[in-house]
Amino acid sequence: MSVLSKLPWIRRYAIENERLRTKLTESRQQVRELREREERMAQDAELLRQAREYDYYWREAFKRIDIRQLMPFGEVADRVIRDRRTYLNVDRLYTLWQAVESLPPEAHAVAEVGVYRGGSAWFVADALRRRGREMPFYVCDTFQGHVEVDEELDGLHRPGVQFTRVKAEKVAKYLRGFPFVRVEVGDIRETAPTFAAENAFGLVHLDVDVYPITRFCLEFFGPRIVPGGVIVADDYGTTTCEGVKKAVDEFVAANPGFRVFHLLTGQAVVTRLGGS
């Protein structure tokens, strides 16, 4: 220790300097904590705003049954979600489950257009098997993304950009346990004629996101749906897929034998009425 460090005023300076350093560190920590608190408060405020904006989605949710506990639905839905094979959550899967359960006796075929990784197709196939209604199930996709979009309606969707990394061979392998599933690879406008003779579809699941293909599928499958059968159009109620809503609304307006129900899942259920 140097002689200078022993001088009283130098020691007092050193002590005061250390005290100020400590106080500065504490102040900085308090500022960080205050900022974190403000950020949490802002996040809470945003969540509250969203809760108020979308209150009708979950109003009195605590009173509703937990569909995940409905067996065997919950078990099958959990399987495909855990497999990470679908973007559909339990609510939208439950719509498909009910559609399978409600298949008219006259139904002899099912289809899905827009397969992604095959999760919803596996789900529907398993539901059909459990109901004892195994029938030709046409699973259709380009496996190369969108082939055509409407620039004014279809938002950020672009041909050959989204959904291009999934291989048809992998999806076919995933679905191989269901021999009644037929994977159709290519533009639906080109592959549809291969099963155009089918005229008793009980369920068609459309998950194609864009106007041109949704409109084509409605025009193609509509006349081939049996009375009481349904077309479930995904993303009907989403702001990123306005073309789907336009296509469905135009189809129903032009075909009085059909009715559309907009679900809070974002899906539309297009039902063919009896005798039409």
C-alpha positions in Angstrom: 0.0 0.0 0.0 1.4 3.4 -1.0 1.9 6.3 1.4 -0.7 8.3 -0.5 -3.4 5.7 -0.1 -3.0 6.0 3.7 -3.9 9.7 3.7 -7.4 10.2 5.1 -8.8 12.3 2.3 -7.7 9.8 -0.3 -9.3 7.0 1.6 -12.5 9.0 1.9 -12.4 9.7 -1.8 -11.9 6.0 -2.6 -14.8 5.0 -0.3 -17.1 7.7 -1.8 -16.1 6.7 -5.3 -17.0 3.0 -4.6 -20.3 4.1 -3.0 -21.2 6.1 -6.1 -20.2 3.2 -8.4 -22.4 0.8 -6.4 -25.3 3.3 -6.5 -24.8 3.8 -10.2 -24.9 0.0 -10.7 -28.1 -0.2 -8.6 -29.7 2.6 -10.6 -28.9 1.0 -13.9 -30.4 -2.2 -12.6 -33.5 -0.4 -11.5 -33.8 1.3 -14.9 -33.5 -2.2 -16.6 -36.1 -3.6 -14.3 -38.4 -0.6 -14.9 -38.0 -1.0 -18.7 -38.8 -4.8 -18.4 -41.8 -4.0 -16.3 -43.0 -1.4 -18.9 -42.5 -4.0 -21.6 -44.5 -6.6 -19.7 -47.2 -4.0 -19.0 -47.3 -3.2 -22.7 -47.6 -6.9 -23.6 -50.3 -7.4 -21.0 -52.2 -4.4 -22.4 -51.9 -5.8 -25.9 -53.2 -9.2 -24.8 -56.1 -7.4 -23.0 -56.8 -5.5 -26.2 -56.9 -8.6 -28.2 -59.0 -10.4 -25.6 -61.6 -7.6 -25.8 -61.4 -7.5 -29.6 -61.9 -11.3 -29.9 -64.0 -11.8 -26.8 -66.7 -13.6 -28.8 -64.3 -16.4 -29.6 -63.8 -17.4 -26.0 -66.6 -15.9 -24.1 -67.5 -18.3 -21.3 -65.0 -20.8 -22.6 -64.7 -22.3 -19.2 -68.3 -23.7 -19.6 -67.6 -25.5 -22.8 -66.6 -29.1 -23.1 -63.0 -29.9 -23.9 -63.2 -31.6 -27.3 -59.8 -33.0 -26.8 -61.3 -35.4 -24.2 -63.9 -36.7 -26.7 -62.6 -40.2 -27.7 -61.5 -41.4 -30.1 -61.4 -38.0 -31.7 -59.0 -36.6 -29.2 -56.6 -39.5 -29.6 -56.6 -39.3 -33.4 -56.2 -35.5 -33.5 -53.4 -35.6 -31.0 -51.6 -38.1 -33.2 -51.4 -35.9 -36.3 -50.6 -32.8 -34.3 -47.8 -34.5 -32.5 -46.6 -35.8 -35.9 -46.4 -32.1 -37.1 -48.1 -33.1 -40.3 -50.8 -30.5 -40.3 -51.5 -26.8 -39.6 -55.0 -27.6 -38.4 -55.6 -27.4 -34.7 -58.1 -29.5 -32.8 -61.0 -27.2 -33.6 -60.7 -27.5 -37.3 -60.0 -31.2 -37.1 -63.2 -31.6 -35.1 -65.1 -30.1 -38.1 -63.7 -32.8 -40.3 -64.4 -35.5 -37.7 -68.0 -34.5 -37.6 -68.2 -34.4 -41.4 -67.0 -38.0 -41.5 -69.5 -39.0 -38.8 -72.3 -37.4 -40.7 -71.5 -38.9 -44.2 -74.8 -39.7 -45.9 -75.4 -43.4 -46.6 -75.3 -42.6 -50.4 -71.7 -41.3 -50.1 -69.1 -43.5 -51.9 -66.1 -41.2 -52.2 -64.2 -38.5 -50.3 -61.5 -36.0 -51.5 -59.0 -33.5 -50.1 -57.4 -30.9 -52.2 -54.4 -29.2 -50.6 -52.6 -31.9 -48.6 -49.4 -30.2 -47.3 -47.7 -33.0 -45.3 -50.7 -35.3 -45.2 -51.8 -34.8 -41.6 -55.4 -34.0 -42.3 -55.6 -36.7 -44.9 -54.3 -39.2 -42.4 -56.9 -37.9 -39.9 -59.8 -38.2 -42.3 -58.7 -41.7 -43.4 -58.4 -42.9 -39.9 -61.8 -41.4 -39.1 -63.3 -43.2 -42.1 -61.8 -46.5 -41.0 -63.1 -46.1 -37.4 -66.6 -45.5 -38.8 -66.4 -48.5 -41.1 -66.8 -46.2 -44.2 -63.6 -47.0 -46.1 -64.1 -45.7 -49.6 -62.0 -44.1 -52.4 -60.3 -41.1 -50.8 -58.7 -38.9 -53.4 -55.8 -36.9 -51.9 -54.8 -34.2 -54.3 -51.8 -31.8 -54.4 -49.3 -30.3 -56.7 -46.5 -30.8 -54.1 -45.0 -27.8 -55.8 -47.0 -25.0 -54.3 -49.6 -22.8 -55.9 -50.0 -23.0 -59.7 -52.1 -19.9 -60.0 -53.3 -17.1 -57.8 -55.5 -14.0 -58.1 -53.1 -11.0 -57.5 -56.0 -8.9 -56.1 -57.4 -11.4 -53.7 -54.8 -13.9 -52.7 -52.5 -11.7 -50.6 -48.9 -12.9 -50.2 -49.6 -16.3 -51.9 -47.3 -16.8 -54.9 -47.0 -19.6 -57.4 -44.2 -22.0 -56.6 -43.2 -20.2 -53.4 -45.2 -21.7 -50.5 -45.6 -25.4 -49.7 -42.9 -26.5 -52.1 -40.7 -28.6 -49.8 -43.0 -31.5 -49.2 -42.4 -34.5 -51.4 -45.3 -36.6 -52.7 -43.4 -39.8 -52.0 -43.1 -39.0 -48.3 -46.8 -38.2 -48.0 -47.7 -41.4 -49.8 -45.5 -43.3 -47.4 -47.2 -41.6 -44.5 -50.6 -42.7 -45.8 -49.6 -46.2 -46.9 -51.6 -47.8 -44.0 -54.8 -46.8 -45.8 -55.1 -48.7 -49.1 -58.3 -46.8 -50.1 -56.3 -43.5 -50.2 -55.3 -42.5 -53.7 -52.6 -39.8 -53.9 -53.1 -37.6 -57.0 -50.1 -35.5 -57.9 -50.4 -32.4 -60.0 -52.6 -29.5 -60.8 -56.1 -30.5 -59.7 -57.5 -29.1 -63.0 -55.4 -31.7 -64.8 -55.8 -34.6 -62.4 -59.6 -34.2 -61.6 -60.6 -35.9 -64.9 -59.0 -39.1 -63.8 -61.8 -39.5 -61.2 -64.5 -37.5 -62.8 -66.7 -40.6 -63.0 -67.1 -40.5 -59.2 -70.5 -38.8 -58.6 -71.2 -39.7 -55.0 -68.8 -37.6 -52.9 -69.9 -37.2 -49.3 -67.0 -35.0 -48.1 -64.5 -32.7 -49.9 -61.9 -30.8 -47.9 -60.5 -27.8 -49.7 -57.3 -26.3 -48.2 -55.9 -24.4 -51.2 -55.9 -20.8 -49.9 -56.4 -19.1 -53.3 -59.3 -18.1 -55.5 -58.7 -19.8 -58.9 -58.3 -23.3 -57.5 -61.0 -23.0 -54.9 -63.4 -21.9 -57.6 -62.5 -24.7 -59.8 -62.9 -27.3 -57.1 -66.3 -26.0 -56.1 -67.5 -26.2 -59.7 -66.0 -29.6 -60.2 -67.1 -31.3 -56.9 -70.3 -29.4 -56.4 -72.4 -31.5 -58.9 -70.7 -34.6 -57.6 -71.7 -34.1 -53.9 -74.6 -36.2 -52.7 -77.5 -34.5 -50.9 -76.4 -34.0 -47.3 -72.8 -34.1 -48.2 -70.4 -31.2 -47.5 -67.5 -29.3 -48.8 -65.3 -27.9 -46.0 -63.4 -24.9 -47.2 -60.5 -24.0 -45.0 -59.5 -20.3 -44.4 -62.9 -19.0 -45.6 -62.8 -16.5 -42.6 -59.2 -15.4 -42.7 -57.9 -12.1 -44.0 -55.0 -13.7 -45.7 -57.2 -15.9 -48.0 -59.9 -13.5 -49.2 -60.0 -15.4 -52.5 -61.5 -18.5 -50.7 -64.4 -16.5 -49.3 -65.1 -14.9 -52.7 -65.1 -18.2 -54.5 -67.4 -19.9 -51.9 -69.8 -16.9 -51.9 -70.0 -16.8 -55.7 -70.6 -20.6 -55.9 -73.4 -20.6 -53.3 -75.0 -17.5 -54.9 -75.1 -19.3 -58.3 -76.2 -22.6 -56.9 -79.4 -22.4 -54.8 -79.1 -26.1 -53.9 -76.3 -25.3 -51.5 -76.0 -23.5 -48.2 -72.9 -22.1 -46.5 -72.2 -22.0 -42.8 -69.3 -19.8 -41.6 -67.7 -21.3 -38.5 -65.6 -19.4 -35.9 -62.8 -21.9 -36.8 -62.4 -19.9 -40.0 -63.8 -22.8 -42.1 -66.9 -22.7 -44.3 -69.1 -25.7 -44.5 -70.9 -25.8 -47.8 -73.8 -28.3 -47.7 -75.8 -29.7 -50.6 -79.5 -29.7 -49.7 -81.6 -32.7 -50.3 -83.4 -33.1 -53.6 -81.1 -30.8 -55.5 
